[in-house]
Amino acid sequence: MTERLSNKVRIRLLEPDDSLAHLTGMLHRAYKQHMERGIQALAAFQPEEVTRRRISDGECSVALYMGKIVGTIMFKTPEQTSRAWPAVPWFDRPEGNVASFSQFAVEPEHQGKGIGMELLKLVETRAAAIGAAELALSTPEPADWLVSMYQRHGYREVARWHWNETNYDSLIMSKSM
């Protein structure tokens, strides 16, 4: 049986003293499985300066286990979402009520132990608290294991998009809050 770590982690906002090099490395390790399947997700190879840019307009939360960052998720309010991706269908709905999350990752050796679900609950709770009508994400269409996981948690496909940095089409998925 897999040990559940979700009750042993502490989740907090990324702090200025946290290492972006470590966070970027963790993203690379977590997204390596995508690369091994031919899915060139940006988080699998982005340099540290891209990590810095991607977290600059939103709320980057981290999960700590034994004092080390082992998971992360990036939350954007509806205003931040539409500003970051003004051309992406659904993210820029005229109603302006779609929050989003991205850069969702857990260290490979800690995956399947509840950490990711705690991070997902965090952004869902945050979206509901600010009155967002929807919480959306972009995930690689070929990553059927992720699409299925999001569907199990109530997300539905609302659009498709192709990011210039990737070699696949993404599904934009959303959940009503």
C-alpha positions in Angstrom: 0.0 0.0 0.0 1.3 3.5 -0.9 1.9 5.7 2.1 -0.3 8.8 2.1 1.9 11.9 2.6 -0.9 14.5 2.2 -1.3 14.8 6.0 2.5 15.2 6.4 3.0 18.1 4.0 2.7 21.8 4.6 1.4 23.9 1.8 2.3 27.6 1.6 2.9 30.4 -0.9 6.3 30.4 -2.5 8.6 32.7 -0.5 11.4 35.0 -1.8 14.1 32.8 -0.2 12.8 29.6 -1.9 15.1 28.3 -4.7 13.7 28.8 -8.2 16.5 26.5 -9.4 15.1 23.8 -7.2 11.5 24.5 -8.2 12.5 24.5 -11.9 14.4 21.2 -11.4 11.4 19.7 -9.7 9.2 20.7 -12.6 11.7 19.1 -15.0 11.7 15.9 -13.0 7.9 15.8 -12.7 7.3 16.5 -16.4 10.0 14.1 -17.6 7.3 11.4 -18.1 5.7 13.7 -20.7 9.0 14.0 -22.6 9.5 10.2 -22.4 6.1 9.9 -24.2 7.0 12.5 -26.8 5.0 15.3 -25.2 7.2 18.4 -25.1 5.5 20.3 -22.2 7.2 23.6 -21.5 7.6 22.8 -17.8 9.8 19.8 -18.7 12.5 22.0 -20.2 11.9 25.6 -19.2 14.9 27.6 -17.9 14.7 29.2 -14.5 14.0 32.6 -15.9 10.8 31.2 -17.5 9.8 29.7 -14.2 10.3 33.2 -12.7 8.2 34.8 -15.4 5.4 32.3 -15.2 5.0 32.7 -11.4 5.3 36.5 -11.5 1.6 37.1 -12.2 -0.2 34.8 -9.8 0.0 32.8 -6.7 2.6 30.0 -6.7 2.0 27.5 -3.9 4.4 24.8 -2.8 4.0 21.6 -0.8 6.8 20.9 1.6 7.7 17.5 3.0 10.6 17.3 5.5 11.5 20.9 4.7 11.9 20.3 1.0 9.6 21.5 -1.9 8.0 18.4 -3.3 5.0 19.9 -5.2 3.7 23.1 -6.7 0.7 24.7 -8.3 0.2 28.1 -9.9 -3.1 29.9 -9.3 -4.3 32.9 -11.3 -7.4 35.0 -10.5 -9.8 35.7 -13.4 -8.1 39.0 -14.0 -4.6 37.4 -14.1 -5.9 34.6 -16.3 -7.3 36.9 -19.0 -4.2 39.1 -18.8 -1.8 36.2 -19.2 -3.7 34.4 -22.0 -5.9 37.0 -23.8 -6.2 35.0 -27.0 -6.9 31.6 -25.5 -10.5 30.5 -25.8 -12.3 30.2 -22.5 -9.5 31.9 -20.5 -10.6 35.3 -21.7 -14.4 34.9 -21.6 -16.2 38.3 -21.7 -17.7 37.5 -18.3 -14.2 37.6 -16.9 -15.0 34.9 -14.3 -12.5 32.1 -15.1 -9.6 31.5 -12.7 -6.9 29.1 -13.8 -4.1 27.0 -12.6 -0.9 25.7 -14.2 2.6 24.4 -13.4 1.0 21.7 -11.4 3.7 19.1 -10.4 4.8 16.7 -7.7 8.2 15.1 -7.4 8.0 11.7 -9.1 8.9 9.7 -6.0 6.0 11.4 -4.1 3.4 11.1 -6.8 0.3 9.1 -6.0 0.5 9.9 -2.2 -2.2 12.6 -2.1 0.0 15.7 -2.4 -1.3 16.6 -5.8 -4.9 16.3 -4.6 -4.2 18.7 -1.7 -2.7 21.2 -4.1 -5.7 20.8 -6.4 -8.1 21.3 -3.5 -6.2 24.4 -2.5 -6.8 26.1 -5.9 -10.4 25.0 -6.1 -11.0 26.4 -2.6 -9.2 29.6 -3.6 -11.2 30.0 -6.9 -14.5 29.5 -5.0 -13.4 32.0 -2.3 -12.8 34.8 -4.8 -16.1 34.1 -6.5 -14.8 32.7 -9.8 -17.5 30.9 -11.7 -15.0 28.5 -13.3 -11.5 27.1 -12.6 -9.7 26.2 -15.8 -6.5 24.5 -16.9 -4.6 23.5 -20.0 -3.3 19.9 -20.3 -1.8 18.0 -23.2 -4.5 16.2 -25.2 -2.1 13.2 -25.6 -1.7 12.9 -21.8 -4.8 10.7 -21.5 -3.9 9.8 -17.9 -4.1 13.5 -16.9 -7.3 14.1 -18.9 -8.9 11.2 -17.2 -7.8 12.4 -13.7 -9.2 15.8 -14.3 -12.4 14.4 -15.6 -12.7 12.3 -12.4 -12.5 15.5 -10.4 -15.3 17.2 -12.4 -13.4 19.0 -15.1 -14.8 19.0 -18.7 -13.3 19.9 -22.0 -14.3 23.4 -23.1 -11.8 24.3 -25.9 -8.6 23.3 -27.6 -5.4 25.3 -28.0 -1.9 25.0 -29.4 0.8 26.7 -27.5 3.8 27.8 -29.6 6.3 26.2 -27.2 4.8 22.7 -27.5 4.4 19.9 -30.0 0.8 18.9 -29.2 -2.7 20.4 -28.9 -3.9 21.1 -25.4 -7.3 20.6 -24.0 -8.6 23.5 -22.0 -10.6 21.9 -19.2 -12.8 23.7 -16.7 -14.9 23.1 -13.6 -17.8 25.1 -12.3 -17.2 26.5 -8.9 
